[in-house]
Amino acid sequence: MKRLILIALATACWPAVASAQHTNSGAVPAMYATKAEAEKAASRFNCTGAHQMGNQWMPCAKHDESKTHAH
């Protein structure tokens, strides 16, 4: 159930990333449990920092900062 909620959130936020996650193609997750994990993943999204989305964290200091996901 938790994975479905995360996929739903990611779908609303970053459709291309969520789609890749849904097919389990090895894409980098868009949602993280901690700020540190999201900050670490930010370089994979061509950005820096992290921002909170509900009780989860996403890479990039601002939500609309990254439009391209680098594999």
C-alpha positions in Angstrom: 0.0 0.0 0.0 2.8 2.4 0.9 4.4 1.8 -2.6 1.1 2.6 -4.3 0.8 5.9 -2.4 4.4 6.8 -3.4 3.8 5.9 -7.0 0.6 8.0 -7.0 2.5 11.0 -5.6 5.3 10.6 -8.0 2.9 10.3 -10.9 1.3 13.6 -10.0 4.8 15.2 -9.6 7.1 13.7 -12.2 5.2 11.4 -14.6 8.2 10.2 -16.5 10.1 9.1 -13.4 7.0 7.5 -11.9 6.4 5.6 -15.1 9.9 4.3 -15.1 9.6 3.2 -11.5 6.3 1.5 -12.1 7.9 -0.7 -14.8 10.9 -1.4 -12.4 13.4 -0.4 -15.1 16.0 0.7 -12.6 15.1 4.4 -12.5 16.1 6.5 -9.5 13.2 6.9 -7.0 11.7 10.4 -6.9 10.6 10.1 -3.2 12.7 9.5 -0.2 12.1 9.0 3.5 14.9 11.4 4.6 16.2 14.8 3.4 19.7 13.4 3.3 18.7 10.6 0.9 16.9 13.1 -1.4 19.9 15.5 -1.4 22.2 12.6 -2.3 20.0 11.7 -5.3 19.7 15.3 -6.5 22.7 15.1 -8.8 20.8 12.3 -10.7 18.1 14.8 -11.4 20.5 17.6 -12.5 19.9 19.7 -9.4 21.0 20.3 -5.8 19.2 20.2 -2.5 15.9 18.7 -1.5 12.3 19.7 -0.7 9.6 18.2 1.4 6.5 16.7 -0.1 4.1 15.7 2.6 6.1 13.4 4.9 8.5 12.4 2.2 11.4 14.2 0.5 12.2 14.8 -3.2 15.5 15.8 -4.9 16.0 19.5 -5.9 15.6 22.6 -3.7 12.4 23.5 -5.5 9.8 21.3 -6.9 9.9 22.6 -10.5 13.7 22.9 -10.6 14.4 19.6 -12.5 12.6 18.8 -15.7 15.1 16.2 -16.9 16.0 12.9 -15.1 19.5 11.7 -15.7 19.9 7.9 -15.5 
